[in-house]
Amino acid sequence: MKTGTVQRSEAGRADAQRYDALIIGAGHNGLVCAAYLAAAGLKVLVLERRAVAGGAAVTEEFHPGFRNSVAAYTVSLLNPKVIRDLELPRHGLRVVERRCANFLPTADGGYLMTGEGRTQAEVARFSARDAARIPEYGARLDAIADVLRDLVLVTPPNAVEGGWRTALPELVRAARVGGRLTKLAMPLRRELLSLFAMSAGDYLDRWFESDPIKAVFGFDGVVGNYASPYSGGSAYVLLHHVFGEVNGKKGAWGHALGGMGAITQAMAAAARARGVEIRLETAVRRVLVEGDRAVGVVTDSGATLYAAAVISNLNPKLLYLEMFESGTLPAGFREGMQHYRCGSGTFRMNVALAELPDFSCLPGRRPADHHTAGIIIAPTLAYMERAYFDARAHGWSRAPIVELVIPSTLDGSLAPRGQHVASLFCQHVAPQLPGGASWDAHRETVADLMIDTVNAYAPNFKAAVLGRQIMSPLDLERTFGLVGGDIGHGALSLDQLFSARPMLGYGNYRGPLAGLYMCSAGTHPGGGVTGAPGHNAAREILADFRRGRLRRVA
């Protein structure tokens, strides 16, 4: 028995509550995993620390009469197979598309508006050359994204130690992945390599000459990514954000009616309909380990719960560094997890508005197409780069990046008639402030800065704010367990992708102990409200039950 493990007699365990699968965290991936396991007949329990299921994808009232998506705020990456398999529309989910994709005010008082049927003509106002290149750019990214979409629901080949018998299944899996990539012609394979290795800025500079279109596309390379658009690997982050679709339309973005909580409430309803038990306000203190196997959990109230499969929907760093007693994890594993990188440079706000923003470059307070868009306050890649380096030096950028989304223009249930709610997704801010300063001392100052940044482009905005909710990186960590405020449970860098997410040797949703699994965005394919990690983890867990590696309680 390893030092620090918990030993129980069989008699004691027989009296305890036992499950086939116990999931820590009722975020969207945990709910998806639970629904799939229960559909296969397993007895499943989900434990959630907060008073509401949904993790970071929840809708809450933040000002009297005003509701909004508190953290996650827009829909595109939610996997169509998950939507179908869990019958989410039957459980109340409805997603509506934006009337245009993005709206970018420029520094000289102009603007660029993108979306289906309008991007090319809009870009032509800035560069005829760039407008002519838009179709080819889109076609190339779509072709690459189609192949990578096929990999979203695939378990990555796992790097293993041992002889050929151990390695052979993973070699077969790797060959299947390689077979998918052969669908790409050689020029597109080269393009894919560039997207994995290059910066978003360098990649876009290859294609375009005008600042506005590079800024619109480049924003996807830094969203939720604490990096310059000229940081290596940011081109992949750009690609990650074009995987999605809304209502069958690839690359589109939309809003869930009722906010992001409508997605997770539909998932919770689907899970409960299949027999899943979801316990709220039940925090897990530690994972129980016997020998080399995870066997259950102890809750904050002292309850002991046993399960054949213990599944974590937490950030891997939070799981492994805080929920295991000393000596229970393999030598070197804990040290490796200490180097797992988190921190997305995110400062999140929700505001209640008396009226819509009246942009100087496109005046009007009546609802218009641009009000339904992702409104990007970051006119050039150079602006984004300065924002990053400013944050590195000072703790937050004095000229920050802000994406403004106003879901009430598409969903009247979120605010009183004639009024609105807006999500502000703000970057760049340091996950941890320099010099040991606390975000608690600076959150209001930075919130004022974010409001002023939008107000510079829409001069009525500040006066229209009736109330606001502020989520600094520290608030995001405290509230949702997003370590360093990282919305994706870990950076999307080459050393933390695919077979190496969260760590090489553990890329197949299995932890370092028998009976321990992971289903969070800290596994492949990473961040976003996708449901894919939960789907994939459930498949691997069910395979282990079939192979006899796990035994059911009944």
N, C-alpha and C positions, 0 to 999 in steps of 0.2 A: 504494500500500500504506500503510495507517495505521501510525502509530508504535506499536511494541510488538507488531505482529502477527507470526505465525510463518509463514515462507515455506518450502515444500518443493518439490523437483523432482518431476515426474511419475514419474520412475524410482524415486526414494526412496519415494514413496507406494505404488508398485506392490508393493514388497517388504514393506510394513507390513501389519499385520492390519487388514482392512476389514470393515465390517458395514453392513447397511442401516440399522439403528437401534442406538444405544448409549444405555443408560439409566443415569444416575448415581443410585445409591441403590436398594436392594432393600426399601424400605418397601412397605406394602401397595399403594399406588397405582402404584409402579413395577412391581410384579409383575403387577398387573392390566393395565397398559398393555402390558407385554411379552407377556402371553398373547394379547391381542387382535391385536397386530401379527404375532406368530408364526403365529396361526391363518390370517392372510391370506397366509402364505408368505414373510414377511420373515425375513432372517437377523438375529437379535437377541442382543445381549450386555447383561447387567446387571452393573454393578460395585458392590460393597458394601464399605464400609470395615470393618465389624465382622465377627466370625467367624460370625455367624448372619444369615440373611435374616429380614426382617420389620419392620425399623425399630423404631418404638415399640410395635408390637403383637407382643410376644414373651413366651414363658413360660420362666422360668429358675428353677433351684434357688437360693434365697437363704439358706437355713439347712438344715443336713443333714436330709434327708427331707421338706423342705417346698418346694413349687414354687408359683409364682404368676405372674400377668400383671404384668410389671415396671412398665410405664408405662400404656398404654391398658388398661382393666380391665373393660369391660362392653360388651354388644352391643345395638344397636338400629338404628343408622343404615346398616348394611351393606346395600347396594342389592340388592333381590331379583333384578333382571336380571343383575347381576354374579354372584350366587350360581348362577343357572341357566346362564348362558353359560359359566362356567368349571367347571361341574359340581362345585362344591366339596363337596357331600355325598359324591359318588363318591370324592373324594380325602380323605375322613375327617372332614369338618366336621359337627358336630352341635351345635345350640344348644338349650338348655333355658330355659324361662321361669322367672322368679321367681314364688314363690307369692303374693307381694303386691308392689305396686310400691314404695311408700315407707313408712318408719316414722319418725315424728318425735316424740321425747320433748319435752314442753313444760316450761317453766321452773317450773311449779307442781306438777310430779310426775305430770302426765297424759301422754297420748300421742294421736297421730293416725296411723291406718294407712290407706293408700289402695291401691286396686287394683280389678280388675274385680269388680263385684257387691258392693263393700263401701264405696266412697268416700262415697256419699251418706248412708248410715246413720251412718258415722263422723263426718262433718261435722255432722250433725244434733245430735250431743252438744254441739257448741259454738255452733251457730247454725241454727235452723230456716230462716231466710231464706237463708242461704248454701247449705244443703242443697237447697233448692228451685231454686236457680240453677245448680247443678252440671250438670244435663243440657244446658241451653242454652249454658253456657260451653263444654262439651265439643263440642257440635254445631258451634258457630261455629268453634272452632279446627280441628276435623276438616275442615270444608268448605274453610277457607283452606289447611290443610296439604295437602289433596288436590290443589289447583291448583298449589301450590308444589312438590309432589312431581314433577309433570309437568315442572317446569323444572330439576330436579336433573340430568337427563341431556341438557340442552339447552346448546349452545354459546351464550354470551351474544352479543348484537349488539356488534360492536367499533366503538369510536369511531375513525374514520379521517380522514386528511387527503387532499385531492385532489379531483378532479372527480366528476361524477355517476356515471361508470362504476365508480369505486372505491367510492362510497358506496351504490350501488343494492343490491348483495347484502346489505349490512348493514341497509338499510332494510327489505328483504323479511324478514330474520331478525327484526327488531324488530316487524314487523307480526304475525308468527307468535306471538311472545311475547305481544303485546297481545291476540291472539285467545284465547289460553289464559285471560287474566285476565278476559275478557268472560264467562266461565262463572260468575263471581261476580255475584250480585245487588248492586245499589248499596249496600245496608247493609253487606254483607260487604266491598265494596271500601273503604268508609270504615274498616271494622275493620282491614283490611290496612294501610292508610295509618297508622293509629294504632300498629299493631304495629311498623312500620318506624321510626317517629319517636319514640315515647314511651318512657318508662322502664317496666320490668317492674312496679315498685312502683305507679306512677300507674295503669297499666292494671289491675292486680289490685285496687287500691283502688276502681276503678269498679264492680267486680263483687261484691266480698266485704267483710264486716265483721270476721270472726274471724281472729285472727292465725295459727293453725296452718295453715289451708288456704292462706293467702297465702304462708306460709313454704315450704310444700311446692312450690307452683307457682313461687314466686319464686326458689327455688334454681336452677331451670333458666335463669334470667336472669343468674346470676353464675357458673355453673359454667364453669371455664376462661376467665373473663372478669374481668380485673382492674378492677373497677368496683363502684360501689354499685348496689343494686337500683333506686335512684332516679336513676341516670345515664341520660341520653338514649340511646336505641338498645338498651338492655338488653332491651326487650320483644321485639326481633327475635331476640336470642340465646335467649330462652325459646321462641320459635316454632321456631327451628332444631332444638331438641331434641325436638320432637314430630313431626318428619318420619318417624321410623323405624317399624319393625315387626319382629316376631319370629315366624317360622313362619306368616306371613300375617296376623298379628294386629297391626293398626295401633296405634302408640303404646306397644307393649309393650317391655319390656327383659328381657334374658336373659344367659346365660353360655355361652360356648363350652366344651364339655367338653375338658379339657386346657389351658384358658386361652386368652388371645388369640393365643398362638403357634399354636394349632390352625388359626386362620383363615389366617395367613400361610404356614404350612407347606402347607396345602391349595392356596393360591394358587401357591406355588413349585412344587409337584408338578404342578399344571395347566400352568404355564408350561413346565416341563421336558418334559412329555409332548408339547408342541407344538414342541419343538426349541429352546427358549430356553437359552442358556448363562448361568449365574449364577456369577460369580467372587467369592468371599468374601475378606476381608482384602486388598482391593484398593482403596485410597483414590485418589481423583482429586485431583491437585494443581492443574491448571488446564484450562480449555477452550481448544482451539486455534482460532485465527481466521485466515482468509485473506481479505483484502479485507473485504467486508461479510458474510461467511458463516462460521458455525461448522462446522468440518470434522472435529473429533475431540477427543481429550483426551490429556493426559499424566498418568500415574499417579505416585504417590509413589516407586515403584521406578524411574521414568524411562522406562517403556514408553510408546510412542506408538501410539495406536489411532485409526483413522479410521472415520467413519460418515457416511452421507448425512444422517441425522437424529441430532442430539445432544439428548437429552431429560433434563431435570433433574427429579428427585423430591425436591429439597432445598427448604428454606425459601428463597424468592426473595432475601431479604436475604443469606443465606449464599452463594448462587450468584453474585449480581452484584457483591457487594462483596469477595469473597475469591477467586474463581476466574477472573478475567479480568485480563489485563495492562493497564496504563495505556494509554488511548487507543483500546482496541478496541471500546468501547461508544459509541453515539451521544451527542453532546453533550447534557448535561442529564439523561440517563437515570440515570446513576449517582447524581446528586444527588437525583433523585426517589426512588430506592430507599433512600437514607439516611434518608428520612422515613417509610418503610414501618414501621408500628407493630407491634411484637411484645412479648410479655410477658403471660402469662395469670394471674400471681399464684399459681402452683401450687407446692405442696410435696407430694411424693408419697412414701408409705411403704408397705412391705409388712411384716406381722408374722406370726410363727409363734405360735400360741396353744395352751396346754395345755387350754383349755376355752372354751366359748362365753361371750360377755359376758352377765352377769346384770343386766338393766336394772331399776333401782329402780321404774320405772313399770309394768313388765310382767315380773315375776320369772320366772326359770327358766333353767337351763343346758342343758336338753335341747333339741334342734333344734325350732324352731317357725317358723311362717310369717314372723314379723317378722325372724328371723335371715337369711332369704333375700332380704330387701328391700334397697333403697338406704336406709341408716339415716342420717338427716340430723341432725347436731348443729348447730343454728342455729334457735332456736325462733321467731324473728320477723324480719320485714323490717328492723326497727330494729336488731336485733342484727347483721344482715348489713351494714347501712350503717355501723355503728360499727366493725365489723371492717375495712372498707375504709379508712376515714379513719385508723384506728389504724395500719394498715400503711403508709399514706402518710407518717405522721409518724415512726414508730419502726422501720420495716423489716419488721415482722411484727405481726399482730394479737395482742394479749395475751388476747383471747377469740376464737379463730379459728373458722372454718367448717370442719367435717369431715364428709365423706360416708364412711361405713364400709360396705364391701361384703364379705361372707364367702362366697366362691364354693364353698368346701369343703362348705357345707351342701347344695349341688346336685351336687357333683363330688367324690367320695371319693378320686379319684386324686391330689389335690393335697397331701394331708397324711396322716400315719400315722393309723390307725384311732382314733377318739375324740378326735383333735386337729384343729386347723383353721388355715387361713390367712385373713388379712384384708387387704384393700386399704384404705388411708386416702388419700383424695383431699382435700387440705387447702388451704384458702384463709383469709384473704388474706395473702400475703407479697409483698414488693417484688421484682420481677425483679432489680433492682440495689439493693443496700443503700445507705442514706444515708452520706455522708461517706467514700465509697470503701472501706467495710468489705467484707470477703470472706465469702461464704457458708461457706467452709471453716472459718472461725473460729466460726460460730454454728449450724451444722447440727444438732449434738447437742443444744444447748439448745432449739432449736425443736422437734426431734423429741420431747424430753421433754414439752414443752408440749402437743403434739398428743395424746400418750398420756394426759396428765393431763386434757385436755379431754374425752376419751371416758370416762375413769375417773369423772369427776364424775357421769355418768349411769348407768354400769355399774361399781360399785365393785370388782368382781373383775378388771377388765380389765388393769390395770397388772401385777398379780401373775401373770396368766396369760401374759404375753409371754415367750416363750422365746428369741426372736431377732428382729432387725428389719433391714430394708434401708431406707436413707434416700436420697431423691433430691431435693436442693434444686434451685432453678431453675438454678444453675450446673452441678450434676450432670446434669440433664436436657439442658443444652446440650452439655456435653462428651461425654456418652454417645450421645445420639441426634441431635445437631445441631438441637435445638429452641431456637432463638435466644431468649434471655431466659427459657428454660423454657416457651415458648409451645407448648402442645399442639396448637394449630390452625394453626401456621405463619403467624400473623398475626391481628390483631384482627378480629372480625366487626362492623365498624362500617360505616356507610353509605358512607364514602369508600373502603372496601376490600371491597365486595361486588359480585357479578355482573359487569358489564362493567368495573368498576374494580378487579377482583381479579386480579393484584396492583397494577395501575396502569392508569388509563384509557388506551386505545389498545393495550393488550396483554392484553385479557380473553378472547381466543379461543385460549389455550394456546400461542400463538406468541410467541417472544421477539423482541428488537429486532434480531436478525441472522437472515438466511436460514439455514435448516437447524437453528435452535435452537428448542426447544419446552419447555414446562413441564407437569408432570402431578401436582404435589404438592397438598396441601391449601391452599397459597398461591394456588391458582386456584379458580374456581367449582366446586362450591358451598361450599367451605371445609372446616372441621375435622370431626373425627370419623372413625371407621373406616367409610368409605362405599364406597370403590372408584370413586366417580363421577368424580373428576378424571382418574384413570387411564383409565377407559372413554372419557370425552369427548376427552381428548387423543389417544388412539389413533385415534379416528374422524377427527379433523382431520389427523393425520399421514398416514393412508391416503388421504385426499382429496388431499393434496398430491402423493403418489406418483402417483395416477391422473391428476392434471392436468399431470404432467411437471415440477413444481417441484422434485421430488426424484428422483434416479435410483438404481435398485438396483445393487448391486455385481455381480450376475451377469446 
